[in-house]
């Protein structure tokens, strides 16, 4: 069985920063990809419209969403990446004080019976 998660975050409303952010994501550092997989993320996609980012990821059944943050402790490059990305990002209004990416609730699944 696979668990799936969705989260939202905004980019700063600056076309140059948004362009730079998307360029970085065309060549994500290998250490970052390995660290994400090492914490249990099997698939991940990030979508952008305007300044709103939507991240979708799939994990194994035992995955706890709090494990996501652990990827930055696995390698200095993952921590460096995370700090670099914060230059481009800002929390959405709905994010809790402890969340950077705000978790989203599932409201529809085509496979629901």
N, C-alpha and C positions, 0 to 999 in steps of 0.2 A: 504494500500500500504506500501511497505517496501523499504527503501533506503539501499544501500550497498556501502561500502568503502573498499579500499585496500591501504595499506601503506607498505613501505619497510624501513629497518634499518639493519645495520650490527652488528655482534658480533665481539669482539676483537679476533684476530686470535691466540687463545691460547686454546688448547684442554681441559685443566683443567677448564678454565673459562666457556667454552661452555658446558661441562659436568655439572658443577655446575648450570648454567643458566637453562638447561633443567630439572635438578632435582627440582629446585624451581618451575618450571611451572607444575610439576606433582602434586604439593600441594600448589596452589595459596591460599593465605590467604583469609578467608571468607570475611573480611572487604573490600578487594580489589574487589572481585566479586560483592558484594552488591553495592559498590560505582559506579562501571561501569554500572550496571543495573539502578541505580538511576539517572545517567545522560542521560539515554535513549538507551544504547546499549543492544540489545536484544539477539544477538548471536555474538560470537567472536571465531576465530581460528587463531593460529599462526603456520606457517610452517617454517622449517629450511632446507637449503641446503648449505653445506659448512659453510660459515659465514653469509650468507644472510638470513635475516628474512623477511617473507611475512605475514602481518596481514590482515585478512579479517573480517569485522564486519558488522552487519545489525542493523538498527535502525528504529524508526518510521519516518513518512514522514516529520515532523516538525524539525527533528534533524539538527543542524548545526555542521559541523565538529569541529568548535572551542570549542564546548561543551565538547569534549573528554577530554581536559586538566583539566576541572573542577572537575573530579573525585578525584583528589588528595586533594582538599580542603574539601571534605565531611567527611573525617576521618583521624586522624593522621597516622593510619596504611597504608592507601593508599599512603600518601605522603612518608612514610618510604619505602614502596615497590618501588615506583617510583625512589627514590634516590638510593636504593640498586641496582636496575636493571641497572642504568647508569654505574655502575662499570663494567658491562659486555659488554655494547653497545658502538657503535660509529656511527655517522651520515654517510649516504652515500653521495657521491659527489654531487648528484642531489638535495639534501635537501636545502631548503632555509635557510637563516640565522635564521629565527624564528621557523622553524620546526625541531623537533627531528626525529620523524617518517616522512619520505617523502611521501606525497600523490602520488598515482599512478592513471593514466588515464585509463578508461575503453576503450578497443579497440575491444572487441568482447563479445557478449552475445548470447548464443544458442537460446534464446527465441525472439531475434529480428526478426521482420517480414521483 
